[in-house]
């Protein structure tokens, strides 16, 4: 499916120039992704006729929040329309970060991610909810990180997994035991709320210019424990020793991070279980077994 005529006209009016080329980039949880070329430069467009509620506006807010931290390259938000008007489309239009084929400078990514994490807040959470992939992510503020991790991260995923039939009785009982231990597992660290990208896997890191300056896209922003962000970078790999060495030089992680890493990744694995099915059940069970006691 190409770009609908009415949406194309709307975007050309916003940019005050014609679209000369449209490159489809795939789909993401009900939205279509495209790169638009114009005399004013190139732009990224995400659009849908029936998107997830408030998904476009939440993503736009996340990008703006990251940009305000002035640590990494973040695409400029040109326009967001959300919800979709009658007989129209919801969309998010951002400027395309043009790298001319460069590769990401991973040392710079490590250093600048640590600087991003230095941006703090009064508590854990955010002033609005957003999405992690295609599932809701709940961000209402809380003062205590262990409670936030249980009530805003693990419990909603567990409830969703139960609704979808992914929690046999034995798995559910072990998860209950694990939740009861979270406070003991996570209260011995002196931490501060850190601004997190929230969905930091390799596909959301892009080169922002021909020098490989690191940029971030598709955020699931909130203020949380920075260890949770670093843990997710290790789940699917692709970041490499240079990245982690640079991060540690800039802001070393607390001792014991390696013992907590897999616990933090339980959130993302439960989310993948809920999004993509039982192929992730084995990894979920491994982590539960390790921490449930």
N, C-alpha and C positions, 0 to 999 in steps of 0.2 A: 504494500500500500504506500503510495506517495504522500506528499504533503497536501492536505485538502486545500482547495482553492481559496476558501474563505479565510483559513488560517494563514496561508501564504500572503494574502492581501493585507491581513492585519499586521503581520510581522514586517512587511515592506513599509507599511505606514509608520510603524514604530521606528524603524531604522532610517526612514526617509531615503531609501534607495532600493533598487531591485535586487532580488536573489538571482544570482547567475548560475549557481550549481547547488545541487542537493545530494548529499551522500548519506544513505541509510547506514546506521551503526548498530542496528539490532533493537532488542526490546528489553525492558526491565520492569517486571511486576506490573504489567498492564500498560506501561508507557512505552512510547516509541522514541528512539534516539536518532538524531540526525546532525550532520555538520553542514552548515550553510555558508556558501561563499558569496560575498557581495563586494561592491566597490569600496565599502567601508571596512573591509577585513572579513575574517571568518568568525562564525558563532556556533555554539552548541545549543541545540534545541531538544528539549524533552517535552512530549505532549501526549495527551490522552483525552478521549471523549468521556470516559468513566474512570478517572484515576482513583487511587486510594484517597480517602478523605483527608484534605489538608496536606497531602504529600508534597505538592509543589511548593507551597508556601513554607512548609517546615524545612525543606531542603534549602530554599533561598535564605531563610533566617540562619540556618547552619553555616552556609557559605559566608554570610556577612559577619557572623560572630567570629569565625576563624580569621577572616580578613582583618578585623579590628585588632587582633593580636599581633599583626605585622611580623610574623615569624616565618611563614612559608608563602609561596605564591598560591593565590586562590582566584579562580575565575570571577571576574566582575559580573554581578547580576545586572542585566540590562532591563529585564521586565519579568514579572511573574503575574499570571492570571489564575486564580484559584479561589473558589471552586469554578468549574466550567459554567459559563453562562448558558442559558437555554439555547439549544441548537448550535452550541459552540464547543470550544475546547479549553481545557486547562493546560497551561504550558509554563515552562521555565526557560528563559532565553539568557544565555551567558556568553561572554566573550571567549573565544577559543584560545587556549594557551598553545602557541605555535613553537614547536621545538626544532623544526627542520631536521628531524630524524635523530636528534641527540639522545643520549642515555642519561638517566638520572644520576646526579652526583650523590652517591649514597652516604659519603661522609658528611656532606652538607645537610642531607636529610636527617641524620642522627643528631647533629648539632642543633638544627632549627626545630626539630620536634621537641627536644629538651627545653628550648626557649618557649615554644608554644605551651608546654606543660607548666611553665612558671606563671602563666596567667591563671589566677585563682579567683575564688568566689567565697561567699559567706557560708555556703553549705554545699551538699552534694545534690546534683540534679540540674534542672534548667527551668526557665519560665514557661516552657511549652513542651508538649509531647512531640515525638517524631516517629521515625521508623528505623528498624534494623532489618535491612532487606525488605521483604514484603510484610513483615509483622510489626505491630505497634510496639513502640518503646516508650515506657512511662517514666516521666522525669520529675514528678512533684518533689519539691525540696525536702531533704532530710538532713539532720545534723550529724548522724552517726553513719559512717560508711558501712559497717557490717550489716546494719538493718537495711540500708539502701540497697545493698547488693542482694539481700534476700528478698525484700518486698517489691523492689522496682525492677529487678533483673531476673532472678531465678524463679520466683513464684509465678509470675505471669506466663513464662515459658512452660513451666510444669503444668499449670492449669490448661494451657492450650494443648500440650501433648496428651493429657488425659482425655480431653474432648475429642481428639483425633484418633484415639485408640493406640497410642504409642507407649503407654505406661502400664505394662502388666503389673500385677500386684507386687511381685518381688522387687521390681525396679522402683515402684512408687514408695514402698516401705523403706528401702535404702535411701531414697532421696529425702524422705522425712527425717531419717536419722542424721543425714548430712546437714540439712538445714538447722537442726538443733545444735550442731557443732560449729557453725559458721562464726559465731561471735568469738569463740575460743581460738579459731584458726586465724582470724584477721584483726584482733584487737591489740596485738603486741607491736604494732608498727606506728611510728610517729609520721603521720601523713597529712597532707593538705589537699583540699579539692583542687584538681588540675583540669584545665580545659583540654578535653579529648576530642579527636576527630570522631572516634566511636566505632568506625568500621574500617580499620586500617589494615587491609590486605593489599597485596601487590597491585591488583588492578585499579586501586583508587589512588595510586601514586603515579604521577606523570611528570615528564620533563616540561618545564614551563618556558624555556627559551633555548637557543642553540648552544648555550654553555652548560646545559643540563641542570639548571636551577630547579630544585624539587618543588612540585606543586601537588595539591590535594584536591580531589573531587568527591562527590557522592558522600557527604558526611552524615553521621548519626550523632551529632554533637551533644555533649553534656559535660558537667563537671564531675569527675570521679577520681578514683585512684589511678595514677599514671601507670602503675604496674599492670592494670587490666589492659591498657593499650599496648604495652610492650609484649604482654603475653600473647595477644592476638597476632602480632606480627610473626611470632614463632609457630603458630598453629599450622599454617599452610606454607611457610617458608618464603624464600625469595628475597630476603633483605640482606643477609650476608654479614660476615664478621666486621667489615669496615663500618657498617651502619651502627652496630651495637657498641663497638669500641668508641666511636665518636660520641654517641649518646652518653656513655659512661664517663668519658672525659669531661663532658659539659655539665652533667648532673648525675652523679652515681646513684644507682638504685639502692634501697635499703638492703641490709643483709637478710638472707632468707627468701629473696624473691623467687629463686628456683623452686622452693618448696610450695609457693603459693600459685605459681604460673598455671598449672593445669586446672586448679580450682577456678581461676578466672575464666579459663577457656570453656568451662562447662556451660556458661551462658551462651556462647556462640555455637557450641555443638548442639545444645538443645534447640536453638533457633534453626540450625540447619536440619535437624531432625524434623522439626515442624514444617519447614519449607520444602524439603526434598525427600523425606521419607526415611525408612529404616536402615539405609546404608550408613547412617551415622550412629546407629544404636550401639555398636560395639565400642566405639570411642567413649560414648556417654557412660556406658557400664564400667569401663576401665577406670574412669575418673571417680565415679561414685564409689566403686570398690576401694579405691585408694584412700578416700577421705571420710567415708562413712563410719569407719571404725568397727 
